[in-house]
Amino acid sequence: MADKKLNKTELIKRIQTRTASKNRQIVGDIVNSLLEEIGSALVAGEQVDLPGFGAFSRKLRSARNGRNPQTGETISIPEKWVPNFKAGKDLRDRVAACEATED
């Protein structure tokens, strides 16, 4: 199951089919705009809530020590902001329901 992937091109095709849109470029522009707005909101420190789907936010990952895998040398990794996604209850329930039936 992990080998199945949905890329942006396929997502645009599916949305185009679902909405019966004849113009793939318009659907692509909408998808790109949505993703750009989510990214811009995160950069600005805002949280993006999509009820029933989930919430996008950013988290500060604290500084830590790591190891260079080639040399084994200890390196210092600085703190940084990373994107975070928390699935909503409806999405979690839908995924859990299909996991129980697929195997």
Secondary structure, 3 states (H helix, E strand, C coil): CCCCCCCHHHHHHHHHHHHCCCCHHHHHHHHHHHHHHHHHHHHCCCCEEECCCEEEEEEEECCEEEECCCCCCEEEECCEEEEEEEECHHHHHHHHHHHHHCC
